[in-house]
Amino acid sequence: MIRVIFFDLDKTLLPEYDPEPAKPVIKELKRRGYEIIFNSSKTRAEQEYYREHLKVGTPFIVENGSAIYIPKGYFPFSIQGKETREYIVVELGVGVEEIRKELKALETSYGLKYYANSTKEEIAEFTKMPLDLVPLAMEREYSETIFTWSRDGWQDILKGRGFNVTMGSRFYAVHGHSDKGKAARILLDLYRRLDQVKSYAVGDGYNDFPMFDVVDEAFLIGNLRHEKAKNVSSIEEVLEVIE
């Protein structure tokens, strides 16, 4: 039996941006033999930073399910996808330039501020992210993050043009017709080619709901409600509940 646990990062596994508080949780899950999968709105570059600090070498899902990064040779069978030096990339979303073209047309009328039209200093202020991590967040491939806007309406326009607009713990994300659940399902199917799978997911935002729908047990940190997820106050509570 393979046990797979999907983690949102912001405000879930990571209370802030420092990876240190997550180390005991990761260590315990490794001790129990879990496959730890980051499934986050964060970019590949950001997730590689946390993977290095937390010593996690499993596949990971970026930018709200827009792509799955699978280390080469991780599975003992071939996987169809884009090949890079380190990964096989299963792309499910659209390129960020397509998204930015639409946002550019709306930014003046709706007062949109997002990565591509913000300075590093503005991004650090919006996100409270350490300035040295901002360049990693700016390496977007499949999505944009809307920090502020002057009036509503842009959300429906983008949805009408075929994009997903989803709310995370703090900001809206704009991406293609991908989500965390679709990507998680694909990855779980790969694991099922190896053995039976027991799956879990932990998140805190509306964008985590599709991920909850495809796992055996889901945990929701905070005050939101999802019919399939158990509300918990912390990751440590999750560790007490799961096997």
Phi, psi and omega in degrees: 000126176262129178253121184244130177234124179265136180236126157293158182256295184300125177065012177238276175288327181248107176301320174231226182253353181280125180286344186305314182298339181276347186299316179298323179295313179298318180300317181292319179294323175297319179300325180278353176087024181280148165274115185260116185243118172283128180227094198220166172282351182291157182283171174302313183299317178297315183292326175297324176300312181287326176299318180294314183290329182261359179055053177248125185241016182279172171301162179211158187241128188247158168049056176058046175083013184286335179201148175250126178257118183243117178304138181303134179081003183294319176256145183275039177205163183282147180231132180282126180175179177282132183261129172245185181298323186251336192229160157259124186250118175265107185268128181242341183259196178248163180291147184297330181295326176296320179292316183293331176298318179290319180294323179302322181289341184252347194295324181288314183294328185246005176062039185283134170239129183211178187307312189291338180245021178240150175280166177301320181293321177296318180298317178299323179289316179299316191263343189062027180277140173304139187301329182287344177268346183302317180302329178292321179290335181281347180280062184275141180242332190223003185203165170231156180244127179266115182275311181218161177205155184268336177201158180280171180122329180295330180299312182293325178299313181294320177298321178294338178265010172095013179257154170271137175236110187235146180264127173266211181288335182223326190234162171277143171245141176245124182207177180287189182280063175233162173204172184297330180289316179300316181292319179297320180297317179299315181293320178297323178297326176293316178297325181292343173288346180262322186187177172293151186232137167247126189238147181224158174213144179228129179204182182220358186233170179300328181290350176272347185301317177299328177293321179298327185290343187250002182250168179285319180223134182234149181228131184242117179272126180113199190257358176292168180230138174219133189299335183263347188259143174270128178284132179226164182262344185197165174297324181299326176293324176298315180300330179287336186268318185282166185295000000 
